[in-house]
Amino acid sequence: MNTSRRTAVDRRPSGRAPTIHDVARAAGVSKSSVSLAVRGQAGLSEATRSRILDAAQQLGYRSNVWARSLVQGRTGLIGVLLGDLGSSYHRDVTNGIEDAAAEQDIRLVIGHGRRDPERLRRELDSLLALGVEAVIVVSSWLPPQHLEAVAQRVPIVVVGRLPQEVPGVDTVANQDAAGARLAVEHLLSLGHRRILHLTGSSRTAAMHRRRAYSEVMRARVPEVGPQVEGPEHLDRAQAHLISQVLRGEGPTAVFTQNDRIAAELMGRCLDAGIRLPDQLSVVGYDSSSLCSVLRPRLTSIDQPRLTMGSLALRMAVERIAGKLGARAPDPAPRWTRPRAAPPWRLADDAGVHLRASGGGGPVSPSHRWGRA
């Protein structure tokens, strides 16, 4: 007869949630033993731990994080602030954070800015009000002065490229310029010379990609040079591009700032009867889930989004523990320290690579380039 199981059920409180005291009485142990068992800490025999956990399960007991935080003076929570949950890039980075947190039994609280900078700031304030011990921001929309003010209260890590170094703020970013160069060199290797760049943003990461594209074009095909469209009037620029391709004019290839713009362009091209990649080659940036569902498949620059999320969590945890300043740089990905003390910048030098879907060079040389 299982007397401990019966005892736990018999002692289940009615009309209220079970407490740690109820579990202790049911298992015949002290409150501190229940705390060790629930948190998975050492100091108990396996038989005692099993008896405590069995009693807790029968009673329906759940550890009260908030009550424990009052006693310990800390919550053990890390906040994750997203700019756009609809973005596959943001989702993948967040998945990387969640996977790493699950491995370390770290609890996360997620706030969503919904592409609204003001809402993003309010969500950040809400996370701070909950007592999070660090914040990971998957967005570059927060002003540097706001980030600096938050960094004076809790460790903060930004996944993305900021326009400037912010005191007390750590960053995780891929090498945007290296990725852009890789995309343009790929198109040049296929025989393209008239390569257009479509961008939908003037933020720092997008500008790094734009500058790298222009540098490669000026160096490799100076007789053609760079041509950039966007972020203003991007829709009109796509329409003009399609009309040029239909007339056999203009660019034979396009490098887009991200996969979303590439997908929009490909859809409009197919609607207009343009054969991809025969009449126009397209390379995106992000290697998002769109690449595998588009037909033809989209060639794209792959960012290590899961790894970036995992590294961001690691930086936050080490900041909380006060260890980051004492760590030696890791060989890959590279940790580079700015001239002053923290923040540290984490740059994934080897992270970007081309994920190609195939596609050849231009069908025939075009006799005109640029806008009519």
N, C-alpha and C positions, 0 to 999 in steps of 0.2 A: 504494500500500500504506500502511495506517494504522499506522505504527510506534509512535506514542505509545500507541495503544490496546493494541497487542500487548505493549508494554513494561509497561504497568500490570497487565495480566492475568498476565504472566509473573512479576511481582514481588509478586503477591498473597501475603501471609504465610499459612502453613498452621498450623492449630492455635491461632491467636490472633487477636484483633481487630486490624485495621489501625490504625496510629497516624499521627499527623501527619508523622512522619519518613518513613514508607513513601510517603505521598502526595508529599512533597517530592522523594524520590529518583525516583519514577515520572515526575513532571512536570519534573524537572530544574531545580527552583527551591529557594529557601530555605524554612525552616520558617515564617518570618515572612510570606512571600508566601502560603503556604497559609492561614495564619490570616486574612490580609486577604481572600482570596477567599471563604473559607467564611463569614465574617461579613458579606460584602457591602460592605466598606469600600473607600474610594478608595485610589489609589496603585499600581494595576496597569493595564496595557493590557488591552483586551478580549480580545486573542489569548491573553495569558498567563493571564488569569482563566478563559477557556474551557478551556484546556489543563489547568489545575489541577482545575477542577470535573469535567472528563471523567475524569481519573485517579482522583479521589476516588470518583466513581460506580462506576467499574470495580472498584475495590478494596473497595467497600462501606464506605467510611469515614464515620463519624459524629462530629461534634464532641463532645468530652467536656466537658459543662458543669461537672461537678464538678472535673475537673482544672484547667480554666481558672479556676474560682473560687478554687482554692488559690493560683494565681499572682497573680491580680488582687486577692484579698482581698474579693471580692464574688461573689454567685451570679447576679445579674440576675433573680431569681425574685420574683414577687409572690404571696402566699398569698391565697386566697379561701375564707372560712369560711362555710358555709351552715347555717342552722338546720333547714331542712326541704326536702329535694330534691323531695319529693312536692308541694310547693306551687307552683302555676303562677306565682305572684308571684316566688318565689325563683328559679325557673328562668329567667324572663324577665329579671330583673335580672342573673343570671349570664351569660345570652346577651349582654347589652349589654356586660358586662365583657370577655367573650371576643372579641367582635367588635372592640372598641377595642384590645385587646391584640394581635390578629392584624394590625391595621393598622400597629402600631408594632413588630412582631416581638418582643413581650414574652412570656416564658414564665410560665404560671400553674401553681400547685399548689393543688388543691382539697381541702378537708376538709369532712366532713359530720357535723353534730351529731345528726341523726336525732331532732329534737324532744326531746333530752335535754340539759339544761343542763350536767350533769357531763361528758357525752361531748363537748359543745361545747368545754369548757375543755381537755379532754385533746387534742382535735384542734388547738386553738390552740397548745398547747405543742409538738405534733409539727411544726406548720408553722415555729415559731420554731427548733426543733432542726435543721430542714433549711436554715436560714440565709436565709429569705426576707427581702427588703429592705423590705417593707411588707406590711400585712395589710388586706384589705377584708372586713369582717364584714357579712354579709347576715342580720342578726338583731339583736333588741334584748334578748336573753335574758342576755347576759353582765353581771355586776354592774359598776357604774361604777368601783369600786375596782380590779377586775381589769383593766378597760380602761386605766385610768390607769397601772397598773404596766407594762402592755405598751407603752404609748405612750412610756415612758421608754427603751425598747430600740429600737423601730422605729416608723416612721409607721403610723398606724392610721386607717382610714376606716370608719365605720359607715353602712350603708344602712338607715335606719330612724329612728324618733324615740325618742331617749333621754329618760328622766325628768328629767334635769338635764344641764347642760353639764359635760363632763369635760375637765380640763386635758390638752392635747396630742392630743385626739381630734377629728377632723373628721367631720361628718355630712352625709348626703344624704337629704333627706326631702321628700315632697310636702306640700302644704298640706291636711292632713286636715280642718281646720275648714271651709275653703272648699269642699272636696268635699262634705262633709255638708250644708252650707247649700244647695249646688246641687241635691242630691238632694231635699231637703225642698221647696224652692221649686218644683221640677219637679212634684212630686205635688200641691202646693197649686194650681198653675196648671191642673191637670186637674180641679179641683173637689173634691179630697179635703180633709177636715178632721180626721178621726180617723185619724191616722198613727202607727203603732206603730214603735218601734225595737227590733230584736233584735240583741243583741251577745253575742259568745262570749269576750270578753277584757276584762281590766281593765288592760291595758298602756297605755302613754302614747298611742299613736296612736289606739287604740280610744276612750280617754277623751276625746280631742280631738273625735272625731266625735260622741260621745254628747253632750258639752256644747253643741256647735254645733247639733245637732238640737233640744235642749231650748230653746236661746235663740230659735231661729226659731219654734218652736211657741208659746212664751210670748208672743212679740211679734206673731205673725200671727193666732193663734187662741187668745187667752187664755181664752176660755170653755171650751175643750177642754183645752189644755195638753199637756205631753209625757207619754208613757207608755213606759217602758223595761222590757224583759224581758231577763234574763241579766246576767252570764254564768252565775250559778248557776241550776240547774234549767232550762236552755235547752230541753231535750227536752220537759219537762212544759209549758213555756210555749207551745211550738209546738202541742202537742196541744190545749191550752186555746183557743188562737187559732182552730184549725180548727173546733172545736166551736162557737165563737161565730159564725164566718162561716156555718156550716151553718144556724144558727138565725136568721140575718139580723141579728146583733148585732155589737157590737165594731167594730174598725177596718175601714176599707175599703182601706187601703194599708199597706205595710210597707217601711221602709228598713232594710236589714241591714248589719251591720258589714263583711261581705265577701261575695264571690260564693259561697263554699262554703256559708255559712249560707242564702243565698238559694236555692241549688240544692236543698238538703235540704228547705227549706220548700215549694218548688214541687213537688217530688216527692210529698211527703206530701199536699199540697192536691189534686193530680191523682188520687192514689190514693183520696182521700175523695170524689171527684166534684165538686170545686170548679172552676168555670170561671175560668181566668186569661186575661186580666186583668179579665174582666167582673165577677166577684164580689170579686176581690182583686187589687190592683196591687202589684207587688214591684219594688223598686229595690235593686241590690247596689252593691258597691264593689270595684274593681280592674279591671273590664272584662277578665277573664281569658278563657281559651279556652272556659270553660263557657258564656259568653254565646252563642256561636254554635252550640253543640250542643244547648242546651236548647230545648224547644218548649212554649209560645211562647218566643221569644228573650228573654233577660233584658236589661232596661235597667240600665246600671251606670255608675258614675263611673270614668272612664278615668285611670289613672296612667301617666306616661311611663316605664315600667319599663326599657326598653332605654336610654333617655337617662340615667336615674338610674344605671344600671350603668356607662355610658360616662363620666359625670362623676366617679363614684367612682374609676375607674381614673386619670383625668386628675389628680385631686387627689393620689392616691398617688404617681404618677410625679413630680409637681411637688414634693411633699414630699421625695421621695428626692433630687431635684436641688437642693433648698434654694431653690426659686424662689417658693413659694406666698406667703410673707409679703411679697414685693415686687410682686405682681401687683395691678393696678387692678381694681376690681369690674367684672364683665361686666354689660351692661344686661339681658340675659334669657337664661337664668334669673338671678336676682339673687343676688349674693354679699353676705352681711351679716356684718360683723365684730363680735364681742362687745366689751364694754368693755375687757377685758384683751387681752393678746397672744394668739397662737394658743391654742385652736383656732379655726378658721373654720367657720361653719355655712353650708351651701349649701342654700337653700330654693328650690324650683321653684314660684314664685308662679303662673305661668300654666299649670302642667303639667296640672292636673285639668280635665276637662271631661266633660259628660254624653254618653254614647253611648247614644242612645235606640233602642228597638226598636218603639216605638208603644205603644198601650194607652190606654184612655180613663179617664174619671173614674168615680166610684162609680155603681152601677146605681140605687140608691135610698137615701134617707137612712135611717140606722139610729137607732132610738129609745134605744139604751143604749150606753154606752161604758165600757170597763174591765172588770175582773173581776166576775163575778156574786157 
